[in-house]
Structure formats: structure tokens, C-alpha cells
Amino acid sequence: MKIARIESFILGTKSSKDLLFCRVETEDGTYGWGEAYVTAGKETVIAECVKAMAPHVIGRGVFNIRHTAQIMFEDFAIR
């Protein structure tokens, strides 16, 4: 199974931290969710980072997490 689409959603919590949800979908329509806290005021920046990282992850296998994380670091974080 390969990753086909990644979307991010911000949920305001009226506190010092908001929630970021990421939906990751595979080619066959299977999907999963991830979540993280986001410092209030930084939501747009984080959502844009997720959008910028998506092309580095789309097309990669869902079960090879360590390799995908390494690719994201090499292709995105250090450039």
C-alpha cells in the first residue's frame, strides 16, 4: 500500500495550544489519522509545512515508517 494523499486540519481549542489533525490516505482508500498540539498563532505555518512535506511522502509505502521518516528528513528538513 502506498500513500496517495495527505490533508491537515486545525482545530482551535481556545487555549494556548490548538490541535492539528493529519489524514493520510492510501491508494485503495484506506486512511488513518495523526494528531499533534500546535502553539496558538503558529497553525498556518504548521499546516503549510505539512503541505510542503506531502510530496516527499506521497507514493511511499505505509509500512516502511523508518525509511519514510529518513526521506522526509533528508529531502525536506535539511534543505
Secondary structure, DSSP 8 states (H G I E B T S, - for coil): -BEEEEEEEEE--SSSEEEEEEEEEETTS-EEEEEEEEETT-HHHHHHHHHHHHHHHTTSBSS-HHHHHHHHIIIIIT-
